[in-house]
Amino acid sequence: MRTRVLELPHGPVVFVRPLRNGDVVTVAAVVAGLDPDLCRRLARVDARHHALVGHVAGDSRPAGFAQLVRTGEHSAEVAVAVASGHHCGIGPALTRLLLEDARAAGITEVTALGCGDNRAALAPRQSIRAAIA
């Protein structure tokens, strides 16, 4: 996989790269306060687990993380986390790229859960729905 560059409509330039297997430091930097064991599980990359990391141009700290886990031959679950202070479209952008990767891998059904108090994550977004179709 290669590094991709995203120019967000209302935000910064973001560099997105695949997560390296076992890169717990990057996962922990995005989702501070998570249990270390959960960070290790999220940092797993293999034939069933695929993850992307987004970095804002000029900032070495990761701004977002998106993971896809195959649950069947053509199905998967996705999870997205955005670091505090980086809520400018990084989550939807990472989701869109992750869904493109999923489609290229033959996945046709994706499930995602959202936290009920995260209004931005639960708001309908045409671009994400289009990426799934």
PyMOL commands that set and color helices and strands:
alter all, ss='L'
color gray80, all
select helices_A, chain A and resi 24-30+36-42+90-104+119-122+126-132
alter helices_A, ss='H'
color red, helices_A
select strands_A, chain A and resi 4-7+13-18+49-56+62-70+75-82+109-112
alter strands_A, ss='S'
color yellow, strands_A
deselect
rebuild
show_as cartoon
